[in-house]
């Protein structure tokens, strides 16, 4: 029989092989799922893993989806490495979008291109402000950052709904709950004509590089990680756990807010109730599939964006429900959690003798 035995130390091989095995298992479970739904599994997998990359335009759309996922995941990785569990990046994303949209609505035809920087800065500050509520309650009252950040997601959604149904509703929008379309001058510059890919992609990649330097080449990044892995050792070394808490939440909140600004001033171009797309929650999976490492998160953000696009294509071409995207995301997460068992444990065959082991 097979038994799990603790390893003397964590397996370096399975640390990196576990996400790959989880992806393989997700694909196999996807085949079973498509067959159970009466769909051609080959056609189904094609929607998720081939259609999003088969043309240059499709690759551009893939990068559009991957950009906010990567930006948010980079910020969350600082939190998780610091043992601060920010589950409310979705709310910080929404408030960042709201603040960025508020600045964009101030623009008119005579406004200069400098407004783009103001829009992005407003998004960052909005996300930091929303994350700061969690940091304050954790710091002053020892409130659980998991519950506080998660509950603030729903408050953020209500703030957005109030604005687009109320004071920011477009009077010429045929009573639809949306703001007016932002002036062209507020739009995030695109990298090339004929594609929706913006400079946000470059910002995300630069952010990945900066995060690598911060985590692995600076004393401040070392202090953040020590505080997460060994709080007692961090206090003994003179590192402030309070500072680590605020830095982690401010960085992750600012990153989520920036992603919100890039989204509303980029592909969306206005505020609507549909700004919350689940990126803040999906980025948690991106962060862990990427092993909280900048390079790994770049790859996992692309994979997760394939799930988003594949889910949309499966709806329109195969008649599957919208929830298929979340199903694949959940399968990947649960497969990863299962495969991560092999990092600390190993499987071993044990002969079973008659009457005992």
C-alpha positions as CSV (number, residue, x, y, z in Angstrom):
1,X,0.0,0.0,0.0
2,X,1.0,3.6,-0.4
3,X,1.8,5.7,2.6
4,X,2.8,9.3,3.1
5,X,6.0,9.8,5.0
6,X,7.4,13.1,6.2
7,X,10.5,14.2,4.4
8,X,13.6,15.2,6.4
9,X,13.4,18.5,4.6
10,X,11.2,20.1,2.0
11,X,11.8,18.8,-1.5
12,X,13.3,21.5,-3.8
13,X,12.3,19.4,-6.8
14,X,8.6,19.2,-5.9
15,X,8.5,22.9,-4.9
16,X,8.8,23.7,-8.6
17,X,7.3,20.5,-10.1
18,X,4.1,20.7,-8.0
19,X,2.5,23.5,-10.1
20,X,3.3,21.6,-13.3
21,X,1.7,18.4,-12.0
22,X,-1.3,20.5,-10.8
23,X,-1.7,21.9,-14.3
24,X,-1.6,18.4,-15.8
25,X,-4.2,17.2,-13.3
26,X,-6.4,20.2,-14.0
27,X,-6.3,19.4,-17.7
28,X,-7.3,15.7,-17.0
29,X,-10.1,16.8,-14.8
30,X,-11.2,19.2,-17.5
31,X,-11.4,16.4,-19.9
32,X,-13.7,14.5,-17.5
33,X,-15.8,17.6,-16.9
34,X,-16.3,18.2,-20.6
35,X,-17.3,14.6,-21.2
36,X,-19.8,14.8,-18.3
37,X,-21.3,17.9,-19.8
38,X,-21.7,16.1,-23.2
39,X,-19.1,18.3,-24.9
40,X,-16.1,17.3,-27.0
41,X,-13.2,17.4,-24.6
42,X,-10.7,18.1,-27.4
43,X,-12.8,21.1,-28.5
44,X,-13.2,22.2,-24.9
45,X,-9.5,22.2,-24.2
46,X,-8.9,23.9,-27.5
47,X,-11.0,26.8,-26.2
48,X,-8.7,27.2,-23.1
49,X,-5.3,26.4,-24.4
50,X,-5.1,27.0,-28.2
51,X,-7.6,29.7,-29.1
52,X,-6.1,32.3,-26.8
53,X,-2.7,32.0,-28.5
54,X,-3.3,31.1,-32.1
55,X,-3.2,34.7,-33.5
56,X,-1.4,37.9,-32.8
57,X,-4.7,39.5,-31.8
58,X,-5.5,36.7,-29.4
59,X,-2.1,37.0,-27.8
60,X,-2.7,40.7,-27.4
61,X,-6.0,40.0,-25.6
62,X,-4.2,37.4,-23.5
63,X,-1.8,40.1,-22.4
64,X,-4.7,42.5,-21.6
65,X,-6.1,39.9,-19.2
66,X,-2.7,39.0,-17.7
67,X,-1.7,42.5,-16.9
68,X,-4.1,43.2,-13.9
69,X,-3.6,39.7,-12.7
70,X,0.2,40.0,-12.6
71,X,0.1,43.5,-11.0
72,X,-2.2,42.4,-8.2
73,X,-0.3,39.1,-7.7
74,X,3.0,41.0,-7.3
75,X,1.6,43.1,-4.5
76,X,-0.1,40.1,-2.8
77,X,3.2,38.1,-2.8
78,X,4.7,40.8,-0.5
79,X,1.8,40.2,1.9
80,X,1.9,36.5,1.8
81,X,5.7,36.3,2.2
82,X,5.2,38.6,5.2
83,X,2.6,36.3,6.7
84,X,-0.1,39.0,6.2
85,X,-3.2,37.5,4.6
86,X,-4.7,40.2,2.4
87,X,-7.8,38.5,0.8
88,X,-9.4,41.7,-0.2
89,X,-7.4,42.8,-3.2
90,X,-10.6,42.8,-5.2
91,X,-12.0,45.6,-3.1
92,X,-8.7,47.5,-3.4
93,X,-8.9,47.0,-7.1
94,X,-12.4,48.4,-7.2
95,X,-11.6,51.5,-5.1
96,X,-8.5,52.1,-7.2
97,X,-10.7,52.1,-10.3
98,X,-13.2,54.4,-8.6
99,X,-10.5,56.9,-7.6
100,X,-8.9,56.7,-11.0
101,X,-12.3,57.1,-12.7
102,X,-13.1,60.2,-10.5
103,X,-9.9,61.9,-11.8
104,X,-10.6,60.9,-15.4
105,X,-14.1,62.4,-15.2
106,X,-12.5,65.8,-14.4
107,X,-10.8,65.9,-17.8
108,X,-12.1,67.7,-20.8
109,X,-11.0,68.2,-24.4
110,X,-8.4,70.8,-23.3
111,X,-6.7,68.7,-20.7
112,X,-3.2,67.6,-21.4
113,X,-1.7,64.1,-21.4
114,X,-0.4,64.6,-17.9
115,X,-3.8,63.5,-16.7
116,X,-2.8,59.9,-17.3
117,X,-0.2,60.1,-14.6
118,X,-2.8,61.6,-12.2
119,X,-5.3,58.9,-13.1
120,X,-2.7,56.2,-12.3
121,X,-1.6,57.9,-9.1
122,X,-5.2,58.2,-7.9
123,X,-5.7,54.5,-8.4
124,X,-2.6,53.7,-6.4
125,X,-3.6,56.0,-3.6
126,X,-7.2,54.6,-3.6
127,X,-6.0,51.1,-3.2
128,X,-3.5,52.0,-0.5
129,X,-6.3,53.9,1.4
130,X,-8.6,50.8,1.3
131,X,-5.8,48.5,2.4
132,X,-4.9,51.0,5.1
133,X,-8.2,50.4,6.8
134,X,-7.3,46.8,7.2
135,X,-3.8,47.7,8.4
136,X,-5.2,50.1,10.9
137,X,-7.7,47.7,12.4
138,X,-5.1,44.9,12.5
139,X,-2.5,47.2,14.1
140,X,-4.7,48.9,16.7
141,X,-7.3,46.3,17.5
142,X,-5.6,43.0,16.3
143,X,-8.6,42.4,14.0
144,X,-8.2,39.6,11.5
145,X,-6.9,41.0,8.3
146,X,-8.5,38.0,6.5
147,X,-12.0,38.9,7.6
148,X,-11.6,42.7,7.4
149,X,-10.1,42.8,3.9
150,X,-12.7,40.3,2.6
151,X,-15.6,42.2,4.0
152,X,-14.3,45.5,2.6
153,X,-14.6,43.9,-0.9
154,X,-18.4,44.1,-0.6
155,X,-18.3,47.7,0.8
156,X,-16.2,48.7,-2.2
157,X,-18.7,47.1,-4.6
158,X,-21.5,49.1,-2.9
159,X,-19.5,52.3,-3.2
160,X,-19.0,51.7,-7.0
161,X,-22.7,50.8,-7.4
162,X,-23.8,54.0,-5.6
163,X,-21.7,56.2,-7.8
164,X,-22.7,54.6,-11.2
165,X,-26.4,54.5,-10.2
166,X,-26.3,57.9,-8.7
167,X,-24.0,61.0,-8.9
168,X,-21.7,59.7,-11.6
169,X,-24.4,58.2,-13.8
170,X,-24.1,59.4,-17.4
171,X,-27.2,61.6,-18.1
172,X,-26.9,60.7,-21.8
173,X,-26.4,57.0,-21.1
174,X,-30.0,55.9,-21.8
175,X,-30.5,55.2,-18.0
176,X,-27.7,52.6,-18.0
177,X,-25.8,52.4,-14.7
178,X,-22.5,53.7,-16.0
179,X,-20.4,56.9,-16.0
180,X,-19.8,58.8,-19.2
181,X,-17.0,57.5,-21.4
182,X,-13.7,59.0,-20.4
183,X,-12.0,61.5,-22.7
184,X,-9.5,60.1,-25.1
185,X,-6.7,62.1,-23.4
186,X,-7.1,60.0,-20.2
187,X,-6.6,56.6,-22.0
188,X,-3.6,54.6,-21.1
189,X,-1.2,54.7,-24.2
190,X,-1.2,51.5,-26.2
191,X,1.9,49.7,-27.3
192,X,0.8,49.1,-30.9
193,X,-2.0,50.0,-33.2
194,X,-4.7,47.4,-33.7
195,X,-4.2,45.9,-30.2
196,X,-5.6,46.8,-26.8
197,X,-2.3,46.0,-25.1
198,X,-1.2,49.1,-23.2
199,X,1.9,50.3,-21.4
200,X,0.3,48.7,-18.3
201,X,2.0,45.4,-19.5
202,X,5.4,47.1,-19.4
203,X,4.6,48.5,-15.9
204,X,3.7,45.0,-14.8
205,X,7.0,43.5,-16.1
206,X,9.0,46.3,-14.6
207,X,7.2,45.8,-11.3
208,X,8.2,42.1,-11.4
209,X,11.8,43.1,-11.8
210,X,11.6,45.6,-9.0
211,X,9.9,43.1,-6.7
212,X,12.7,40.6,-7.3
213,X,15.3,43.2,-6.4
214,X,13.3,44.2,-3.3
215,X,12.7,40.7,-2.0
216,X,16.2,39.2,-2.7
217,X,18.6,42.1,-2.9
218,X,17.5,44.6,-0.2
219,X,17.6,44.6,3.6
220,X,14.0,45.8,3.7
221,X,12.8,42.8,1.6
222,X,14.8,40.4,3.8
223,X,13.1,41.9,6.9
224,X,9.7,41.4,5.4
225,X,10.3,37.7,4.7
226,X,12.0,37.0,8.0
227,X,9.0,38.6,9.8
228,X,6.7,36.2,7.9
229,X,8.8,33.0,8.4
230,X,10.1,33.6,11.9
231,X,8.4,36.5,13.9
232,X,10.5,35.8,17.0
233,X,13.7,35.9,15.1
234,X,12.6,39.1,13.4
235,X,12.0,40.8,16.7
236,X,15.3,39.6,18.0
237,X,17.0,41.1,14.9
238,X,15.3,44.4,15.5
239,X,12.9,44.2,12.6
240,X,9.5,45.9,13.3
241,X,6.5,43.6,12.8
242,X,4.3,46.7,12.8
243,X,6.3,48.2,10.0
244,X,6.2,44.9,8.1
245,X,2.4,44.8,8.4
246,X,2.0,48.4,7.0
247,X,4.5,47.9,4.2
248,X,2.9,44.6,3.1
249,X,-0.6,46.0,3.0
250,X,0.4,49.4,1.4
251,X,2.3,47.7,-1.3
252,X,-0.4,45.1,-2.1
253,X,-3.2,47.8,-1.9
254,X,-1.3,50.2,-4.1
255,X,-0.6,47.4,-6.7
256,X,-4.3,46.4,-6.7
257,X,-5.4,50.1,-7.0
258,X,-2.9,50.5,-9.9
259,X,-4.5,47.5,-11.7
260,X,-7.9,49.0,-11.2
261,X,-6.7,52.3,-12.7
262,X,-5.1,50.5,-15.7
263,X,-8.4,48.6,-16.3
264,X,-10.8,51.5,-16.3
265,X,-8.5,53.9,-18.1
266,X,-7.6,51.2,-20.6
267,X,-9.8,48.5,-21.9
268,X,-13.1,49.6,-20.2
269,X,-12.8,53.3,-20.6
270,X,-15.6,54.1,-18.1
271,X,-17.0,53.1,-14.7
272,X,-19.7,50.4,-14.7
273,X,-21.0,47.9,-12.2
274,X,-19.0,45.2,-14.0
275,X,-15.6,46.6,-13.1
276,X,-15.2,43.9,-10.4
277,X,-14.1,41.0,-12.6
278,X,-12.7,38.7,-9.9
279,X,-9.1,39.6,-10.7
280,X,-8.4,40.3,-7.0
281,X,-9.4,36.7,-6.1
282,X,-7.9,35.1,-9.1
283,X,-4.6,36.9,-8.4
284,X,-4.3,34.9,-5.1
285,X,-4.2,31.7,-7.2
286,X,-1.7,33.4,-9.6
287,X,0.6,34.2,-6.6
288,X,0.6,30.7,-5.2
289,X,0.9,28.9,-8.5
290,X,3.8,31.2,-9.3
291,X,5.4,30.2,-5.9
292,X,5.3,33.9,-4.8
293,X,8.3,34.5,-7.1
294,X,8.2,37.3,-9.7
295,X,9.2,35.0,-12.7
296,X,6.8,32.3,-11.7
297,X,3.9,34.8,-11.3
298,X,4.5,36.1,-14.8
299,X,3.9,32.6,-16.2
300,X,1.0,31.9,-13.9
301,X,-0.7,35.2,-14.8
302,X,-0.6,34.1,-18.5
303,X,-2.1,30.8,-17.5
304,X,-4.9,32.3,-15.5
305,X,-5.7,34.8,-18.3
306,X,-6.0,31.7,-20.6
307,X,-8.7,30.4,-18.3
308,X,-10.5,33.8,-18.4
309,X,-10.5,33.9,-22.2
310,X,-11.1,30.2,-22.6
311,X,-14.2,30.5,-20.3
312,X,-15.6,33.3,-22.4
313,X,-15.0,31.3,-25.6
314,X,-16.6,28.2,-24.1
315,X,-19.7,30.2,-23.3
316,X,-20.1,31.6,-26.8
317,X,-19.0,28.6,-28.8
318,X,-19.9,25.6,-26.7
319,X,-22.9,27.0,-24.8
320,X,-21.3,26.4,-21.4
321,X,-22.2,28.6,-18.4
322,X,-20.2,31.5,-17.3
323,X,-19.1,29.6,-14.1
324,X,-16.8,27.4,-16.2
325,X,-14.0,30.0,-15.7
326,X,-14.3,29.7,-12.0
327,X,-14.5,25.9,-12.2
328,X,-11.1,25.8,-13.9
329,X,-9.6,28.3,-11.5
330,X,-10.8,26.2,-8.6
331,X,-9.6,23.0,-10.1
332,X,-6.1,24.4,-10.5
333,X,-6.1,25.7,-6.9
334,X,-7.3,22.4,-5.4
335,X,-4.9,20.4,-7.5
336,X,-2.0,22.6,-6.4
337,X,-3.0,22.2,-2.7
338,X,-3.0,18.5,-3.2
339,X,0.3,18.3,-5.1
340,X,2.0,20.6,-2.6
341,X,1.7,17.6,-0.2
342,X,4.6,16.1,-2.0
343,X,6.8,19.0,-1.0
344,X,6.8,18.0,2.6
345,X,5.9,14.3,2.2
346,X,6.8,11.5,0.0
347,X,4.9,8.5,-1.2
348,X,6.3,5.1,-0.3
349,X,5.2,1.5,-1.1
350,X,4.8,-0.5,2.1
351,X,4.3,-4.2,2.0
352,X,1.2,-5.3,4.0
353,X,1.7,-8.7,5.7
354,X,-1.1,-11.0,6.8
355,X,-2.2,-10.0,10.2
356,X,-0.4,-6.6,10.2
357,X,2.2,-4.4,8.5
